[in-house]
Amino acid sequence: MADTALVTGGSGYFGSLLVSRLREQGSQVRVLDLNDADDRPADVAFIRGDIRNASTVREACDGVDVVYHNVAQVPLARDRALFESVNVGGTRKLLEACDDTGVGKVVYTSSSAVFGVPKANPVFPDTPATPAEEYGQAKYKGELLCGLAVERGVDVSIVRPRTILGHGRLGIFGILFDWIADGADVFVFGKGDNVYQFVHANDLADACILAGRRPGPATYNIGAQEFGTMREALENLCAHAGTGSRVRSLPVRPAAAAMKATSKLGLTPFGPYHWIMYSKSLWFDTTAAEQELGWKAGHSTDSMFRDSYEWFLRNRDTLGGANASHHRSLAKQGALRALKLTARLPHMRPASRPS
């Protein structure tokens, strides 16, 4: 008999992909979200509701075998009150509902933001959390709530992804792809020699599903096994795109200060995590997931950037939608449009990829 899985946030970018993977593997799936995705399959049940509403959450959990908890206000929201009420308060209500309804397993999708700027790399599952901004702090509080639920007898595993890429991933990355497609230069802070790991959404979904099928609480850090520096990642993508876009350097402190100032004025879409981490190194040791789950990353940094960029090109004219989440929508460029123009002026490159 097929298991029944609940995906909270199942209309979002990663949530909708996880729904598809679960269906492919034979699970009966239901979604709890504020909005229904335009592309939700007909055989996936949809419960419209707020993760902060205890009765709605309990209804969604009733009769469920595994809950994959993905609802979160993302860094682009830049709203401390929502981070606290949704990411922390919503997680508390979800775990309480799982306890009350006898859910067999909970998988909490956390974030590498719980580590802020790590003192050393690689980062292990038991590396102490040191969140550097409000989003990371809220996700870490969610992890602590998971620990308390485990003490009450709820089987909860935590999956922490590195920065997610993959077909359909937009948000800040939509800006990067837009610039490269139009031949504008893109920027790193300093030399761009910070080692930075990403994870493909498909690989993350596989890790979550494997964690959902393994009994007993655990914590897994998930990221690509082939990765390099930030400059290497962007230079390789520019070479793949073939539009003439190049990677240029900006001085770290002035660039981070400008990013922060324009964000606070509402002129750019960045959140604190972006200016804190863009020049920093962070990568995970994924041994625990490989050994305990039998998981293995299928994508390198270069392959996932190519996958994401090619999807962007194919869908550029039809992106977004009324119900699209932050990560399924193009971030508004604001004042970055002027910077994009100056990044093209020296060469005035073509506006589309040459055939």
C-alpha positions as CSV (number, residue, x, y, z in Angstrom):
1,M,0.0,0.0,0.0
2,A,1.4,3.4,-1.0
3,D,2.3,5.8,1.8
4,T,0.6,9.2,2.2
5,A,2.9,12.2,2.2
6,L,2.1,15.7,3.1
7,V,4.3,18.4,1.6
8,T,4.0,21.8,3.4
9,G,4.9,24.6,1.0
10,G,4.2,22.2,-1.8
11,S,3.3,25.0,-4.2
12,G,6.7,26.6,-3.9
13,Y,9.8,26.0,-6.1
14,F,11.3,23.1,-4.2
15,G,8.0,21.9,-2.7
16,S,6.4,21.4,-6.1
17,L,9.5,19.5,-7.3
18,L,9.4,17.3,-4.2
19,V,5.7,16.6,-4.9
20,S,6.6,15.4,-8.4
21,R,9.4,13.1,-7.1
22,L,7.1,11.6,-4.5
23,R,4.4,10.8,-7.1
24,E,7.0,9.2,-9.4
25,Q,7.9,6.9,-6.5
26,G,4.3,5.9,-5.8
27,S,3.4,8.0,-2.9
28,Q,-0.1,9.5,-2.4
29,V,0.6,13.2,-2.0
30,R,-1.3,16.2,-0.5
31,V,-0.1,19.8,-0.3
32,L,-0.6,22.4,2.4
33,D,0.0,25.9,1.1
34,L,-1.5,29.4,1.0
35,N,-1.7,29.2,-2.8
36,D,-2.4,26.5,-5.3
37,A,0.3,26.0,-7.9
38,D,-0.8,26.4,-11.5
39,D,0.9,23.1,-12.4
40,R,-0.4,20.9,-9.5
41,P,-1.2,17.4,-10.8
42,A,-4.9,16.5,-10.5
43,D,-4.2,13.5,-8.2
44,V,-2.5,15.6,-5.6
45,A,-4.8,16.8,-2.9
46,F,-4.6,20.5,-2.0
47,I,-5.4,22.0,1.4
48,R,-5.4,25.8,1.3
49,G,-4.3,27.1,4.6
50,D,-1.7,28.9,6.8
51,I,0.9,26.9,8.6
52,R,0.2,29.2,11.6
53,N,-3.4,27.9,11.8
54,A,-3.4,25.0,14.2
55,S,-6.7,23.5,13.1
56,T,-5.8,23.6,9.4
57,V,-2.4,22.1,10.1
58,R,-4.0,19.3,12.1
59,E,-6.5,18.6,9.3
60,A,-3.6,18.4,6.8
61,C,-1.6,16.0,9.0
62,D,-4.5,13.6,9.7
63,G,-3.9,10.2,8.2
64,V,-0.4,11.1,6.9
65,D,2.6,8.7,7.1
66,V,5.4,11.2,6.3
67,V,5.4,15.0,6.5
68,Y,8.0,17.0,4.5
69,H,8.0,20.4,6.0
70,N,9.1,23.1,3.5
71,V,7.0,26.1,4.4
72,A,9.3,29.1,5.1
73,Q,9.6,32.8,4.6
74,V,12.8,33.0,2.5
75,P,15.6,35.6,2.9
76,L,14.1,37.8,0.2
77,A,11.1,38.4,2.5
78,R,13.3,40.5,4.8
79,D,10.6,40.5,7.5
80,R,11.7,39.5,11.0
81,A,8.1,39.1,12.2
82,L,7.3,36.7,9.4
83,F,10.5,34.7,10.0
84,E,9.4,34.3,13.6
85,S,5.7,33.6,13.1
86,V,6.1,31.4,10.0
87,N,9.5,29.7,10.2
88,V,9.4,29.3,14.0
89,G,5.7,29.4,15.0
90,G,4.5,27.5,12.0
91,T,7.1,24.8,12.6
92,R,5.9,24.5,16.2
93,K,2.3,24.0,15.2
94,L,3.3,21.5,12.5
95,L,5.3,19.4,15.0
96,E,2.5,19.5,17.5
97,A,0.0,18.4,14.9
98,C,2.2,15.5,13.9
99,D,2.5,14.5,17.5
100,D,-1.3,14.7,18.0
101,T,-2.2,12.8,14.8
102,G,0.5,10.1,15.1
103,V,2.5,11.0,11.9
104,G,5.2,8.4,11.5
105,K,8.0,10.6,10.2
106,V,8.8,14.3,9.8
107,V,11.5,15.7,7.5
108,Y,12.3,19.3,8.3
109,T,14.0,21.2,5.4
110,S,16.4,23.6,7.2
111,S,19.1,25.8,5.7
112,S,22.8,26.2,5.6
113,A,22.1,29.7,6.9
114,V,22.1,28.2,10.4
115,F,25.9,28.2,10.1
116,G,26.3,31.8,9.1
117,V,30.0,32.3,8.2
118,P,31.6,29.0,9.5
119,K,34.8,29.1,11.4
120,A,36.1,26.2,9.4
121,N,35.1,24.1,6.4
122,P,33.8,21.5,5.7
123,V,30.8,21.9,7.9
124,F,29.5,18.6,9.5
125,P,26.0,17.8,10.7
126,D,27.2,18.3,14.3
127,T,29.1,21.6,13.7
128,P,27.6,24.1,16.1
129,A,25.1,26.5,14.5
130,T,26.2,30.2,14.3
131,P,23.4,32.0,12.3
132,A,24.5,35.5,11.3
133,E,21.1,37.0,10.3
134,E,17.4,36.7,11.1
135,Y,16.5,34.1,8.5
136,G,19.2,31.8,9.7
137,Q,18.3,32.4,13.3
138,A,14.7,31.5,12.6
139,K,15.6,28.3,10.7
140,Y,17.9,27.3,13.6
141,K,15.0,27.8,16.1
142,G,13.0,25.5,13.9
143,E,15.8,22.9,14.3
144,L,15.7,23.3,18.1
145,L,11.9,22.7,18.0
146,C,12.6,19.5,16.1
147,G,14.9,18.4,18.8
148,L,12.2,19.0,21.4
149,A,9.7,17.0,19.3
150,V,12.1,14.1,19.2
151,E,12.2,14.2,23.0
152,R,8.4,13.8,23.0
153,G,8.7,10.8,20.7
154,V,8.2,12.3,17.3
155,D,10.5,10.9,14.6
156,V,12.1,14.0,13.0
157,S,15.0,14.2,10.6
158,I,16.6,17.5,9.6
159,V,17.9,18.0,6.1
160,R,20.1,21.1,5.5
161,P,20.7,22.0,1.8
162,R,23.3,24.3,0.4
163,T,22.1,27.0,-2.0
164,I,19.6,25.4,-4.3
165,L,19.8,25.4,-8.0
166,G,18.0,23.5,-10.8
167,H,15.5,23.9,-13.6
168,G,12.9,26.5,-12.6
169,R,15.0,28.1,-9.9
170,L,14.7,31.9,-10.2
171,G,14.7,34.5,-7.5
172,I,18.2,36.2,-7.3
173,F,19.5,33.6,-9.8
174,G,17.0,34.9,-12.3
175,I,18.8,38.2,-12.3
176,L,22.2,36.4,-12.9
177,F,20.8,34.5,-15.8
178,D,19.1,37.5,-17.3
179,W,22.4,39.5,-17.3
180,I,24.4,36.6,-18.8
181,A,21.8,36.0,-21.5
182,D,22.0,39.7,-22.5
183,G,25.8,39.7,-22.5
184,A,26.2,41.9,-19.4
185,D,29.2,41.3,-17.2
186,V,28.5,39.7,-13.8
187,F,30.4,40.4,-10.5
188,V,32.2,38.6,-7.7
189,F,33.4,40.2,-4.5
190,G,37.2,40.4,-4.3
191,K,38.9,37.7,-6.3
192,G,35.9,35.4,-6.1
193,D,38.2,32.7,-4.7
194,N,35.8,31.7,-2.0
195,V,34.8,28.0,-2.2
196,Y,31.0,27.8,-2.5
197,Q,28.9,24.7,-2.7
198,F,25.4,24.4,-4.3
199,V,22.9,21.6,-4.5
200,H,20.6,20.6,-7.4
201,A,16.9,20.5,-6.3
202,N,16.6,17.0,-7.7
203,D,19.4,15.8,-5.5
204,L,17.9,17.5,-2.5
205,A,14.5,16.0,-3.2
206,D,16.1,12.5,-3.3
207,A,17.8,13.2,0.0
208,C,14.6,14.3,1.7
209,I,12.7,11.2,0.4
210,L,15.4,8.9,1.6
211,A,15.4,10.6,5.0
212,G,11.6,10.2,5.1
213,R,11.9,6.5,4.7
214,R,14.7,5.9,7.2
215,P,13.4,5.4,10.8
216,G,15.0,7.3,13.6
217,P,15.9,11.0,14.0
218,A,19.0,12.2,12.2
219,T,20.6,15.3,10.6
220,Y,22.0,15.5,7.1
221,N,23.9,18.1,5.3
222,I,23.3,18.0,1.5
223,G,25.4,19.5,-1.3
224,A,27.2,18.8,-4.5
225,Q,30.3,16.7,-4.4
226,E,31.9,18.5,-7.3
227,F,32.3,22.2,-6.7
228,G,34.9,25.0,-6.7
229,T,35.1,28.8,-6.2
230,M,32.5,31.4,-6.9
231,R,34.5,32.8,-9.8
232,E,35.0,29.4,-11.4
233,A,31.2,28.7,-11.2
234,L,30.3,32.0,-12.9
235,E,33.2,31.9,-15.5
236,N,32.2,28.4,-16.5
237,L,28.5,29.5,-16.9
238,C,29.5,32.5,-18.9
239,A,31.6,30.3,-21.2
240,H,28.7,27.9,-21.6
241,A,26.3,30.8,-22.4
242,G,28.6,32.2,-25.1
243,T,27.1,35.7,-25.0
244,G,30.4,37.5,-24.2
245,S,29.4,38.0,-20.6
246,R,32.5,38.1,-18.3
247,V,33.2,37.9,-14.6
248,R,34.5,41.1,-13.0
249,S,35.6,41.9,-9.4
250,L,34.3,44.4,-7.0
251,P,36.0,45.4,-3.7
252,V,34.4,43.4,-0.9
253,R,33.6,46.0,1.7
254,P,32.3,48.8,-0.5
255,A,30.2,46.3,-2.6
256,A,28.7,44.6,0.5
257,A,27.9,48.1,2.0
258,A,26.3,49.2,-1.3
259,M,24.2,46.0,-1.4
260,K,23.1,46.5,2.2
261,A,22.3,50.2,1.7
262,T,20.3,49.8,-1.5
263,S,18.4,46.8,0.0
264,K,17.3,48.8,3.0
265,L,16.1,51.6,0.7
266,G,14.1,49.0,-1.3
267,L,16.2,49.6,-4.4
268,T,17.6,46.1,-4.8
269,P,16.1,42.7,-3.8
270,F,19.0,41.4,-1.6
271,G,18.7,40.1,1.9
272,P,21.3,40.1,4.6
273,Y,22.4,36.6,3.8
274,H,23.5,37.7,0.3
275,W,25.9,40.4,1.4
276,I,27.2,38.5,4.3
277,M,27.9,35.3,2.4
278,Y,28.7,36.2,-1.2
279,S,32.5,36.5,-0.6
280,K,32.7,33.7,2.0
281,S,33.4,30.0,1.8
282,L,31.0,27.4,2.9
283,W,30.8,23.7,2.0
284,F,29.3,20.6,3.6
285,D,30.6,17.2,4.4
286,T,27.9,14.9,3.0
287,T,29.3,11.6,4.3
288,A,26.4,11.0,6.8
289,A,23.9,11.2,3.9
290,E,26.0,9.0,1.7
291,Q,26.5,6.3,4.3
292,E,23.2,6.3,6.2
293,L,20.8,7.1,3.3
294,G,22.7,5.7,0.3
295,W,22.4,9.2,-1.2
296,K,24.8,10.6,-3.8
297,A,24.7,13.9,-5.6
298,G,24.0,13.6,-9.3
299,H,25.0,17.1,-10.3
300,S,28.1,19.1,-10.1
301,T,28.1,22.9,-9.7
302,D,28.7,23.4,-13.4
303,S,26.0,21.0,-14.5
304,M,23.3,22.5,-12.2
305,F,24.2,26.0,-13.3
306,R,23.9,24.9,-17.0
307,D,20.6,23.2,-16.2
308,S,19.2,26.2,-14.5
309,Y,20.3,28.6,-17.2
310,E,19.0,26.6,-20.1
311,W,15.6,26.3,-18.4
312,F,15.6,30.1,-17.9
313,L,16.3,30.6,-21.7
314,R,13.5,28.2,-22.7
315,N,11.0,29.9,-20.4
316,R,12.2,33.5,-20.3
317,D,9.1,34.9,-22.0
318,T,6.6,33.1,-19.8
319,L,8.1,33.3,-16.3
320,G,6.2,34.0,-13.1
321,G,2.5,33.7,-12.6
322,A,0.0,35.0,-10.1
323,N,0.7,32.2,-7.6
324,A,4.4,31.9,-8.1
325,S,6.6,31.9,-5.0
326,H,9.8,33.9,-4.5
327,H,12.0,31.2,-5.9
328,R,9.7,30.5,-8.9
329,S,9.6,34.2,-9.8
330,L,12.1,36.7,-11.2
331,A,13.4,38.9,-8.4
332,K,12.7,42.6,-9.2
333,Q,16.0,44.1,-10.3
334,G,15.2,47.7,-9.3
335,A,18.4,49.8,-9.3
336,L,20.3,46.9,-10.7
337,R,19.0,47.6,-14.1
338,A,21.2,50.7,-14.3
339,L,24.2,48.6,-13.2
340,K,23.3,46.1,-15.9
341,L,23.4,48.8,-18.5
342,T,26.9,49.9,-17.4
343,A,28.0,46.3,-17.4
344,R,27.1,46.1,-21.1
345,L,28.3,49.5,-22.3
346,P,32.0,48.6,-23.0
347,H,31.1,45.9,-25.5
348,M,27.4,46.3,-26.2
349,R,27.0,42.5,-26.6
350,P,24.0,40.8,-28.3
351,A,20.8,40.6,-26.4
352,S,20.4,36.8,-27.0
353,R,22.5,33.7,-27.1
354,P,24.0,33.2,-30.6
355,S,22.9,30.1,-32.5
